[in-house]
């Protein structure tokens, strides 16, 4: 019979997400959408002047994979510097492409359970939605920051 | 599985895999051996470019292609086989009407009425046409259970109405629309009636002469023929006054350096080398359906829909879209299960070997109208069995628990 991909860790993050809530004092917000699936999240981060992600949360709707993946991502990156979050996002996205070492995968903690997505092409965009949204948001923030510096 | 089940399924090579539970027939059907053989036979024995019959096999290829056209005309009750245009699929057929008829005969100030239950293929061409021409696009809405009201339709028709686009059978609800009645009302205002028959043609007898629709589009691949062959029926006087859709080989009468005259209908609309192999496959599919017979097809699909509807509605937390009478579903059961996203539903079904569709089924405006993001859909064909439904229900019944809910 089928060996389910929907294990307890994934379903727990889907049904009882830790980070699906508004964020007080969030200074970065970005919506991520998969139009073909209807996955739709709004990711919010509170990043302090030292560049550390102090808090984060998300709202929205989508399949279990998109929701659990986003929740596990926030588990991993809250309390870490932006650069570290970007490095972990890179590892996650490479894991989904199937090009990652076991040591790197371990760094993703629970999010590592999504590595099988690399064999489920139809669900890749669900798994990466939160991560792509965070990457885009932090990249934009970095660009914006540089522009401000240039003005000075 | 009954003896009849076994006999019918033995025609379909893919169904010999007993672990495959195929319930995505509204997306595409499976193909019987007869169709696969006919396509191979065409390429093995008469393959040549049809319509230019200067030698034996090309003459025979042309004959087979035209025989397919006659069989299609017969299948949908068209008066004349020249009213049958071969296309790639229903989508191309509907685009052909929007481009060739629409751009010539729809003008600024005209109104196009589109039913809200349309598949994107009978919606986007009209949305684009309205933008290009300055015509108004009006949606004809259905009730929450997918029913349309003829009285409501009469109220939105006006002297401005130039075209009405409506499906004979929604790919979400499976409900049959009385297109004969709607076409008659549209005709009172001189509007043409474009009917999407992609879901109806495989499941019920269609007669375009009786329903008096002006255009009727369907796909071969949803009715046991190969992918890549579709049909546009158009009334001859309309097809004749329309400009060509695509320009090139096979569709001309005479070409000069700065002008050209075009072939007669339907060849005017079949530019380039045609999909004769696909048409021959469609011919074989029509013969296969005739061999099974409408009585058997409809009886099996009706009975199985009844059974599936009864079992599906008995699963806790499941809501079925559309009519509460299974006879109005024609094998299409679109549903939601509370707390489980449709893509997860389809993925878990897949883990149990059950193929269903999930998402918006190319009908986003309808989902918005119903206030739902997305749905799951099981759709039956006459080769499905009670065992298929049982496997589907078993996977569904355990789904919420599998997703971590207490019940």
Interface residues (C-beta under 8 A of the other chain):
Chain A: X1 X2 X3 X4 X5 X6 X8 X11 X12 X14 X15 X36 X37 X38 X61 X62 X63 X64 X65 X120 X122 X123 X126
Chain B: X339 X340 X341 X342 X343 X344 X347 X348 X351 X352 X353 X359 X360 X373 X374 X402 X403 X404 X405
